[in-house]
Amino acid sequence: MRFTKMQGAGNDYVYVNCFEEAVEDPHSVSVKVSDRHFGIGSDGLILICPSDTADCRMRMFNVDGSEGEMCGNAIRCVGKYVYDHGIVRKDKISVETLGGIKYLHLTIKDGKVTAATVDMGRPELTSALPEKITVDGMEQEFVGISTGNPHAVYFREGIDSLDLEKIGPSYENHSRFPNRVNSEFVEVIDRGHIRMRVWERGSGETLACGTGATASAAASILMGYTDHTVEVSLRGGTLTITLDKDSGHAYMTGPAVEVFSGEIEI
């Protein structure tokens, strides 16, 4: 299988061009290629496929082989891949996902995509504002936001000291979320800046999560902590989220980088 390794703010995936390649069992392939010791090493597998309703279709699979609805960092890299590799040669493209069709505006320099802005749609509140929850015997509050996939945003100080490897599974698999949930731990810096760590369902802690950054910014705005444009600092880099006051749509801007290409026996 031919592949390309790409990353957006450190959120790295193995990308396969399914305009040319066929992946019969992407669930098991994702588990194999994601292994950082015996595989390629990634946060999962992304298939770039033909679409009947958009310029292309993105399928994403987590480290554990489960299929997710959407990935904000991955979709920027999909935009870069299809442009740089001549599949779609325009700076405004549409990508079909399980979370709906998403629209991208590509930033192009010297014939290559360097960044992209994604219309993430309208973040949907899925909880009270905020809602109480007890995790591992500790009562706390979260804001539930759907950005095409489910998120629970927890505001707290001292996020660097959290042992997410230990506590993350309890948040992900809490009975409040029957389909599991992505959990964001957010520290508000000022009206235009938040810091975030994320525990992604099916993958564990990752360096960045685009849908999670969008959910965290939306939650910060809804709670009155920030203005409508928010810089979100993650362990892998910074994303900028703007919530349009008129349409209610969230726009995410961030980098997209091709790391290397190769072949692997599957």
DRENSE-879992 format. One record per atom (N, C-alpha, C, CB): residue in one letter; x negated, y, z. Coordinates in steps of 0.2 Angstrom, whole numbers, plus 5000, padded with zeros to 4 digits. Atoms other than C-alpha are relative to their C-alpha. Glycine has a CB too. Layout:
<recs>
AXYZ ...
</recs>
This chain:
<recs>
M499649945000 M500050005000 M499650065000 M500550005006 R500449945000 R499350174995 R500450055005 R500050034993 F499749964995 F499650305008 F499650075000 F500049975007 T500449944999 T499150485013 T500250025007 T500350064995 K499949974993 K498850545031 K500150075000 K499449975004 M499949934999 M499550715035 M500250025007 M500650024995 Q499849984994 Q499850815050 Q500350085000 Q499450005005 G499749934999 G500850975055 G500050015008 G500750014998 A500149984993 A500251055072 A499849945004 A500650035003 G500250064997 G499450885076 G500549945001 G499850025007 N499550055000 N501050785074 N499849964993 N500750035000 D500350035006 D500250655062 D500449944998 D499349985001 Y499650065002 Y501150525051 Y499649984994 Y500750024998 V500250035006 V500750405037 V500550014995 V499849935001 Y499549985005 Y501650465021 Y499949954994 Y499950074998 V500050045006 V502050345007 V500450034994 V500249935002 N499749975005 N502550404990 N500549944997 N499550034994 C499650055002 C504050294986 C500350014993 C500649995005 F499949995007 F504250374969 F499649944996 F499950074997 E500450055003 E502850244965 E499949945004 E499350044999 E500150064996 E502750124980 E500649975002 E499550025006 A499550034997 A503950004987 A499849975007 A500349944996 V500150024993 V504049975006 V500649965002 V499850065005 E499450044999 E505149825009 E500250005008 E499849934998 D499850004992 D505149825029 D499650065003 D499849935003 P500349944997 P504750005034 P499949995008 P500350064998 H500050014993 H505149955052 H499349975003 H500649965003 S500750034998 S503649835054 S499450034998 S500149934998 V500649965003 V502549935043 V499850065004 V500250024993 S500149944996 S502750085054 S499649985006 S500650035002 V500350024994 V502249985069 V499249984999 V500349945003 K500750025002 K500649915060 K499650074999 K500049964994 V500449945002 V500050085052 V499950055006 V500350034994 S500149954995 S500350185068 S499549985005 S500750015003 D500450024995 D499250085079 D499350034999 D499849925000 R500649965001 R497750195082 R499349965001 R500050055005 H500650045000 H496550045085 H499949954994 H500049965007 F500050055005 F497049915072 F500450024994 F500449945003 G499649975006 G498050025060 G499650064997 G500750015001 I500249945002 I497850195052 I500050055006 I500450034994 G500049964994 G498350285068 G500550064998 G499450035002 S499549945001 S499950405068 S500550005005 S500249994993 D499450004996 D501550455076 D500549964997 D500250075001 G499550045004 G502450345063 G499950004993 G500750035002 L500050015007 L502850315045 L500550054997 L500149934998 I499549965004 I503650435032 I500049984993 I499850085001 L499950025007 L504350375016 L500350064996 L500549944999 I499849955005 I504550505002 I500349974994 I499450054998 C499650045005 C505950444991 C500450044995 C500549955004 P499549965004 P507050494976 P500650015004 P500149964993 S499449984997 S508650574980 S500550024995 S500050065005 D499549985005 D510350594971 D500350065002 D500549945000 T499749944998 T510750744981 T499650065002 T500549995006 A500549954998 A509150844984 A499449984996 A499850005008 D500650015004 D507450864977 D499649935001 D499550065001 C500350064998 C506850714987 C500349985007 C499250005001 R499750034994 R507350605002 R499449985005 R500449944999 M500550024995 M506350585018 M500349955005 M499750065004 R499850044995 R506450435029 R499449995005 R500249924997 M500550004995 M505550435046 M500149945005 M500050075004 F500050064996 F505050285057 F499550025006 F499849944996 N500449984994 N504350305075 N499549945001 N500450005006 V500650054999 V502850205082 V500349935002 V499650035006 D499750064998 D504050075089 D500449974994 D500550015006 G499650035006 G504850045071 G500750035000 G500049935001 S499449975001 S506450135075 S500150064995 S500350025007 E499949955005 E507150255062 E500350065003 E500449984994 G499749944997 G507450435067 G500350044995 G499450045003 E499649965005 E508550565059 E499650054996 E500650035004 M500449945003 M507350705056 M499450015004 M500550065000 C500649984997 C505650775060 C499850064997 C499449944999 G500249945003 G505250955058 G499350014998 G500150055005 N500750005002 N503350935057 N499949964993 N499549985005 A500050045005 A503550795045 A500350034993 A500349935001 I499649975006 I504750885033 I499650054997 I500750025002 R500549955003 R503451025031 R499549964996 R499750045005 C500550045003 C502150895026 C500349974993 C499749955004 V499750035006 V503450815014 V500050054994 V500749975001 G500049955004 G503650985006 G499350014996 G500250065003 K500749995002 K501751005004 K499849944995 K499550005005 Y500250065004 Y501550824997 Y500450014993 Y500249945003 V499650005007 V502950844983 V499850054996 V500750005001 Y500349955004 Y502251004978 Y499349994997 Y500050075004 D500750015002 D500450974978 D499849944995 D499549995006 H500150065005 H500650804969 H500450004994 H500149945004 G499649995006 G501750874956 G500749974999 G499649984994 I499450035001 I503350794960 I500650055000 I500249955007 V499649945000 V504250954963 V499650065000 V500550005006 R500549945000 R503451114957 R500450065000 R499750004993 K499749944998 K504451254965 K499950015007 K500750004998 D500249994993 D504251344981 D500650005005 D499750075000 K499450014996 K506051324987 K500349934998 K500550054999 I499850065001 I506551144989 I500549975005 I499449954999 S499550034996 S507851034996 S499849925002 S500750004998 V500250064998 V507550875006 V500649965004 V499350005005 E499550034996 E508850745011 E499749965006 E500349954995 T500150044994 T508750665028 T500649975003 T499650055005 L499450034996 L509850565040 L500350065004 L499849955004 G499849944996 G510050735049 G500350054995 G499550035004 G499749955005 G510750815033 G499550034995 G500350065003 I500549975005 I509950905018 I499750075003 I500450024993 K500349944997 K508651035024 K499650034994 K499449975005 Y500349965005 Y507951175014 Y499450035002 Y500550064998 L500749974999 L506151235013 L499850054996 L499549945000 H500349955004 H505251385008 H499249995001 H500250075002 L500750025000 L503451345004 L499550064999 L499849954995 T500549955000 T501951455007 T499449974996 T499750035007 I500450035005 I500751424992 I499450054999 I500349994993 K500749965001 K498851484991 K499649954996 K499750025007 D500450035005 D497751434977 D500249934997 D499349995003 G499750055003 G498951314970 G500249945005 G499649974995 K499950054995 K499151214987 K500550035005 K499449975003 V499649984995 V500451225000 V499650005007 V500749965001 T500449994993 T499751295017 T500550005006 T499650065000 A499549994995 A501351315027 A500749994997 A499950065004 A499350005002 A503251305026 A500450025005 A500249924998 T499549984996 T504751375033 T500649964999 T500250084999 V499450055001 V506251255036 V500650035003 V499849935003 D499349994997 D508051295038 D500249945004 D500550034994 M499850064996 M508451185052 M500749995002 M499650005007 G499350014999 G510251215052 G500250045006 G500349935000 R499749974994 R511351265067 R499849965006 R500750024999 P500150044994 P510651195083 P500750005004 P499550035005 E499450024997 E512151115092 E499949995008 E500449954997 L500050024993 L512451125111 L500349945002 L500350065004 T499750064998 T512750955118 T500149995007 T499649944997 S499950014993 S512850985136 S500350065003 S499349995004 A499849934997 A513451115149 A499450045000 A500249985008 L500549955001 L512351265150 L499850035007 L500150064995 P500350075001 P511451195160 P500449955003 P499250005002 E499650064997 E511951025165 E499549965005 E500249954995 K500450034995 K511350935181 K499949934998 K500350015007 I500150075001 I510550765180 I499549985005 I499749994993 T500450034995 T509650645192 T499549954996 T500349975006 V500550045003 V508050565185 V499549975005 V499650034994 D500550034995 D507050445196 D500150035007 D499350014998 G499949974994 G507950515211 G500050075001 G499649965005 M500149934999 M507550695208 M500650044995 M499350024997 E499549965004 E509050815203 E499650064997 E500550025005 Q500249955004 Q508650935190 Q500550034995 Q499349994996 E499549975005 E509451035175 E499749994993 E500250075002 F500250005007 F509351015156 F500550044996 F499849934998 V499649975005 V510051095141 V500049954994 V499850074998 G499950045005 G510650975128 G500150034993 G500549945001 I499949975006 I510351025110 I499949954994 I499450064999 S500150045006 S510550935093 S499750044995 S500649964998 T500349975006 T509450985079 T499949954994 T499350035002 G500050065005 G509850835068 G499949945004 G499550014995 N500150054996 N509250725082 N500150035007 N499349964999 P499849974993 P509650735101 P499450025004 P500349945004 H500549974996 H508550835113 H500350025007 H499750064997 A499849974993 A508650875132 A499450045002 A500149945005 V500549964998 V507651025137 V500050025007 V500150074995 Y500149994992 Y506951045155 Y499650065001 Y499849945003 F500449954999 F506351215160 F499750005007 F500450075000 R500450004993 R504951215174 R499350034999 R500049925002 E500749975000 E503251285178 E499649945001 E499950055006 G500550054999 G501651185178 G500149944996 G500049985007 I499950065005 I502051075163 I499349964999 I500350024994 D500750035001 D500151035161 D499949945005 D499450055000 S500250054995 S500150935177 S500549945000 S500150035007 L499550065000 L501650815172 L499649944997 L500650024995 D500350065002 D501150635170 D500649974995 D499849955006 L499550025004 L502250605155 L500049934998 L500050044993 E500150085001 E501550425152 E500449975005 E499349985000 K499650034994 K502350385169 K500750015000 K499750025006 I499349984999 I503950485169 I500450004994 I500050075003 G499749995006 G504350495151 G500549954998 G499550004994 P499550055001 P505250325149 P500650015004 P499749935001 S499449994996 S506450375163 S500550054997 S499850015007 Y499749955004 Y506950525153 Y500349984994 Y499650074999 E499850025007 E507050445136 E500649955001 E499449974997 N499550065000 N508150295142 N500550015006 N499649945002 H499549984995 H509250385155 H500749984997 H500050085002 S499350025002 S511050325155 S500450054997 S500349975006 R499649955003 R511650495151 R500050004992 R499750075003 F500150005007 F510950465133 F500049934997 F499350044999 P500050075002 P511550295126 P499649994994 P500749994999 N500450025006 N510550315110 N499350035001 N500350044994 R500649984998 R509050375120 R499950084998 R499449964997 V500049935001 V508450555119 V499250035000 V500450045005 N500649975000 N506950665115 N500050055006 N499850044993 S500049964994 S506350765131 S499550054999 S499949965006 E500549945000 E505550935131 E499950035007 E500250054994 F500149964993 F504751015146 F499750074998 F499549955004 V500149945003 V504651195143 V499850055006 V500650034996 E500249944996 E503751345152 E500150064997 E499349995003 V499949945003 V504351515148 V499450055002 V500750035002 I500649964999 I502851635146 I500350085000 I499549994995 D499749945000 D503751795141 D500650004995 D499550064998 R499450005004 R505251855130 R499949974993 R500250074999 G500250035007 G504351795114 G499649945000 G499750054996 H500550065000 H503351645119 H500249955006 H499350035002 I499950064995 I503651475127 I499449954999 I500749975000 R500550065001 R502451325130 R500549945001 R499450005005 M499650065000 M503151145128 M499649944999 M500550014994 R500350075001 R502650965130 R500649964998 R499649985006 V499450045002 V503750835122 V499949925001 V500150014993 W500050075000 W504150655125 W500549974995 W500149975008 E499650025006 E504850585109 E500249935001 E499650014993 R499750075000 R506050435109 R499649964995 R500750004999 G500350055005 G505150285101 G499350014999 G500450004994 S500749995001 S503450365101 S499650025006 S499950064995 G500449984994 G502950435118 G499850084999 G499449965001 E500249935001 E502050605120 E499750014993 E499650025006 T500449985006 T501550685104 T499850075000 T500549994994 L500349945000 L500550835100 L500550064998 L499450014996 A499549955003 A502050925092 A500649974998 A499750054995 C499450025002 C503850905088 C500450064997 C500449965006 G499749945003 G504651025076 G500850015002 G500049994992 T499350004998 T506450975080 T500150025007 T500449944999 G500149994993 G505950985098 G499950075002 G499549965004 A500149935000 A505251155096 A500650044999 A499450024996 T499349965002 T506851215088 T500550005005 T500249974993 A499650014994 A507851145102 A499850045006 A500149925002 S500349964994 S506751225115 S500150074999 S499349985001 A499949935001 A506851395107 A500750015001 A499750024993 A499349995000 A508751375105 A500250005007 A500449954996 A499850014993 A508951325123 A499750075004 A499749945003 S500349944996 S507751475129 S500550064998 S499350014997 I499649945002 I508851595119 I500750005003 I500150004992 L499350014997 L510551525125 L499950015007 L500249934999 M500149994993 M509851535143 M499950075001 M499549955003 G500249934999 G509351715140 G499350015002 G500550035005 Y500749994998 Y507551685143 Y499650044995 Y499749935002 T500449975006 T506951745126 T500450044995 T499649944997 D499649975006 D507351845111 D500149954995 D499550064998 H499850055005 H507851775095 H499449974995 H500550034995 T500650035003 T506051745088 T499649985005 T499750054995 V500450034994 V505051635099 V499449964997 V500449955004 E500650045001 E503251565097 E500049955005 E499350055001 V500050064996 V503151395103 V499349965000 V500649944998 S500750035000 S501451335109 S500149935002 S499650045005 L500050074998 L501251145109 L499349985000 L500449964994 R500650034999 R499751035112 R499650004993 R500049945003 G500350015007 G499351025093 G500050074996 G500349954996 G500049945004 G499651205088 G500650045002 G500049994993 T499549954999 T500951345087 T500550004994 T499850075001 L499550005005 L502651345078 L500450075002 L500549945000 T499649944999 T503751505076 T500749984998 T499850064996 I499350015001 I505651485078 I500450065000 I500249955005 T499649945000 T506851615073 T500749984999 T499950054994 L499350015000 L508751605077 L500350064997 L500349985007 D499649955004 D509751705064 D500650025004 D500149984993 K499449984996 K511051805074 K500749994996 K499950075002 D499450005004 D512251805059 D500249934998 D499950044994 S499850075003 S512251625052 S499949955006 S499549984995 G500150054995 G511651545068 G499549944998 G500749965002 H500550055002 H510351445058 H499350025003 H499950004992 A500749994998 A508651415065 A499549994995 A499949955006 Y500550015005 Y507151435055 Y499349995003 Y499950074995 M500750034997 M505451345059 M499550024995 M500049935002 T500649995004 T503751405052 T499449975003 T499950084998 G500750034997 G502151305054 G499649974994 G500249955005 P500450035005 P500751225045 P500149934997 P499350005003 A500050065003 A500551075034 A499449984997 A500649994995 V500750015002 V498950985031 V499949934998 V499550015006 E500250075002 E498350835021 E499349985003 E500050004992 V500650024997 V497050735030 V499649964996 V500249975007 F500350045005 F496550595019 F500549954997 F499449965004 S499650055004 S497250455007 S499649945000 S500250034993 G500350065000 G496850275006 G500549944998 G499749985007 E499650065001 E497550095004 E499949965006 E499849974994 I500050054995 I498049965017 I500449944998 I500350035007 E499650065001 E498549785016 E500650005005 E499649945000 I499450014996 I500349765023 I500349935000 I500550054999 
</recs>
